[in-house]
Amino acid sequence: MTAGTSVDPARRQEILAGERSRAYQLFCTALSYPEDDLCQAIQSGALSDALCEVLSTLDESLVQDADWAALRDAGDGEDDLAVEFSRLFDVGASGPPCPLYGGLYFGARMKTMEEAVRFYNHFGLTLSDDPRELPDHLTTQLEFLHYLAFQEAQEVPRNGDAGPYQRAQRDFLARHPGRWVSKLRERLEDQKPAAYFLQLIRLLERFLAGELARLSHEIGEPDRSTHA
């Protein structure tokens, strides 16, 4: 279903919030360690097709000039993408060249993580013991945005107050992934990475910037005074 102009405003908001929730979840999946299931979804085109569909529904400009062939390229060998993931994001003499932890792109990482935890706890969420699930990890932050957009979509048909979920999306984007994913993309470009990862991060950067701009226009500019 697409969110056409004939849909009433409340239903349109519900549909679009649901699609944004789906988009965040797809990006989270796409940025996971490339196990067999993910590699198969990449090679079959299932992942790229799903991303194209949801982003087109939200804003056609998001998919313009995107390299969809790159998002179907898992490499020639069965472990190519996994080896590249480790090279870029997991290993290195002084840490990986392109860390997926936002707190490493600015000073005071502990402060950055503490602020992210306050966001999560405010909505009754806690992190698991998985070592990858640190509060400043990109997939953790995308999961949180997925949750917020999902809750927004649930509130609308109940005539509830979706405002807290919208404001949280805006503020969290401004203070966390929307603030540092561009730096991740810059580091990736320097590493001459597999096309899949570069295209994925470019697409994510565009999506996050669009979401922050949309929310700032619809509900006002975020308060950036508490940046780490």
N, C-alpha and C positions, 0 to 999 in steps of 0.2 A: 504494500500500500504506500502511496506517496502522499505527502502533505500538501494537497492542492489548495487553492484559494477558496474553493467551495465549502471546505470544512469549517465548522464554526470555531471561533477563536480558542475556546477551552479544549476542544478535541484536538485542534492543531497543536496546541502547547503540549498536550499529553503525548501525541505521536512523536513530535520532535524531541521531547525529553527522553522518550524511550529509545529513539534512534541514537541520540548522543550517548546514552548509557551503553548501547550495543557497540558503538564506535570505540569507546574507551576499553571495553572488554576485548574487542578484536585487536586493538593495539597492544594490550597487555599480553594476549596470547602470542601475537607475532613477535614480541620481544622476549619471550621465554627461551630458555635453553633449547636448541633445536633437536629434540628427540625425534624418533621415527614418525610419530603421528603428525607432528608439526611439519616435518620435511615433506611428508606425503601431501598435506594440505597446500603447501607451497607449490610443489611440482604439479599437482593436479589443477592448480588455478583456483581452488575453492577459497583460499584465503584472500587472494587478490580480488576475486569477484565479489566476495562479501564486503570487503573494504570499499570497493568502487561503488557498490550499491548503496551502502549506508551513507557514505560521504556525498554522493550525488543527491540523495534525498535531502540532506541538510543544506548543501550549498554547491551548486555545479562548479563554482570557481575552484573548489578544493581539489578537484580531480583534473583540472586543466593542466596539460603538459606533464602529467605524472607518467613515470616509466613503468607501466604495468608488466612488461616483460621482465624487468628486474625483480619484481615481486613474485615471479614464478621460477626464479633461478636459485635452486638449492645447491648448485655446483655439480661437477661431474662425478665425484666420488660420494659414497654414502655418508662419509664423515666430514666432507668439506666444510659445510656450514657450521658444524659443531667446533671444528678446529679454528675457524675464523672467529666465531663467537668468543672462544677462550682467548685468542690473541688480542682482540679488541677490548673486551670487557672484563676479563677475569685475571689475566696474568701480566707480569712485567717486573723487572728488577726493582723498580721503585713504585710499583702499582701499575694497573692497566693503563694504556694510553687514552682510553675513552671510558672512564668509569661511569657506571649507571647510578651512582650515588650523588644526588644533588649537592649534598653538603661539602663535597670535595671540590666544587667549582668556586667556592667563596671561602673566606675565613670563618672561623667559629663554627665548625661542623656540629659540635654538640648543641649549640644554641639552635641551629637549623633543625636538627632532629627533635629537640624538645618542643619546638613550636609545632612541628608536624604532628607529634604525639598529642598535643593539646587539641588540635583539630579532630583527630580520630576519637579521642576520649570524649569530646563534647557530644559526639553522636553515638556514644556507647560502644565504640569499636576498640578492640585491643589487637595487638599483633601476636602472631603465633611464635613458637620457638624456632621456626625455620631460620637458619642463619642468613638466607637471602631476603627475608622479610624484615629488613631494617626500615625505619620510618622514612629515610630519604632515598630509598631505592625507587627507581622509575616505575617498575611494575606495581609496587605497593601504592605509589601515589596515583597511578592510573586506576587501580582497583578502587581507591577511595572516590575518585571522581565518577567512576561507574556507579558506585553506590549512591552518591548524591543525586546524580541524574535519574537513577531508577526511583529513588524516593520522591523526587519532584514529579515524575510521571504518575506515581501512585496517589499523590495528594490531589492532583487536579480533578479527577472524576469524583472524588469525595468532597469537593468544595472545601478542601483543607487549605492551610497556609503553606504554599510552596516557597514562600519568600526566604526562609532560613536556608533551604537547600540551594537556592539560586545564589544567595549572597556568599554561602560557603564555597560554591564552585568558583565564583569570581575571585574571592580573596585567596583561596588556596592556589588557583592558577597563577595569580599575580605574585605570590610569595614563594612558590615552589616550582613545579615543572615549567610553567610559562616563563619563568625567570632564567632557567639554566639549560633548557633543551637546545637553544640556539648555540650555546657554547659546546655542547656535546656534538652537534652537527659540524661545527668548525673543526673540532679535533678529528672527527671521522674523516673529513675531507683530506686532512693532512696525512692520514694513514693509508690512503688508496684502498679502501675496504672492498669487500664483496659488494656487488651492486645492490643486492637485496637489502643489506643493512643501511646503506646510504640512502636509498630511496625511501625506506621505511621511516627513518628519522626525519628526512625532509618533509614527508607527508605528515608526520606527527607534529612537527614544528608548525606547519601551516595550519593544521587543525586547531592546535592549542592557541595560536595567535588569533585565529578567527573567533574562537569561543570567548577569549578574554575581551576582544573588541565588542562582540555582540552583547555580552553581559554588562560591560561598562556603559554601553549605549542604552540598554534597556532599564537597568536598575541603578546606574550611577557608577562613578569611578571608585575603584577599591582604595582602601586606606593602606598606603604602603609604608606607614611610619614604623611598623614593627618588624621590618626586614632584619634578618640576621646580618 
